[in-house]
Amino acid sequence: MTTRSLQTELRTRILLQLRSAYKHNMEEGLCSPNAWFILDQSVAQALDFCYQGLFDLEFLENFTEFGPLIGCGLSMPCIRNCTSLSVFDTVMTNYDAFLNFIDCHTDLLDTLKVLGESESYQMNVQIDGIQIELKKGIEHASELIDNEIRASFKEIMEPVNHRRSVYYILVQQSNFINEMLAEGEVDEKQAKFLLKELDQKIAKMKTSSLKIRQLTSIELLSGATDLITIFG
């Protein structure tokens, strides 16, 4: 097997493992369905270019771009809050997607380190190269979270994290009820009633009003400087 074909095979396996990990996180409530869809699409597109490199992050960036009009709205204090609220769902989805990207890539990086200890020299060389690609992706995704999400949308990051936490808890409760139902530990009628209640809570959470904090003048000033850099 040539070096290039070996690299292609390794990248393909990695992307397929990432796709599986994203789905697992979605089922566990660690990743929203919208974020999972974006991540899954980024993997699907990256699979076509495995012979060149790991490009899942590049495709993820394309799916999660904010337009220049958002930058203009954020740079104007009089409409900043309205702008942030108008893109709340998008910000939360993008934030969710990048966090899951980092978590799953980090787990895979740890797995490759262990795998490399038991492989041949030729395979180890290829694994080392893949690890470098994964590390670069993790570092860049972390920069995107800090510079393009946390720095740009400071006033809504608290409710974003709160909703992600509540969603995780509700999904875990739903999974627990389904497990009890499968084991025959709860009546089917009662289980359906409880699951319906949880579904309603999730739906209500998505449409509930948001409480955002007002930024100080210093934060607004530093934010404006950041936005000039980000949105040009």
Order of alpha helices (4+ residues) and beta strands (2+ residues): alpha-alpha-alpha-alpha-alpha-alpha-alpha-alpha-alpha-alpha
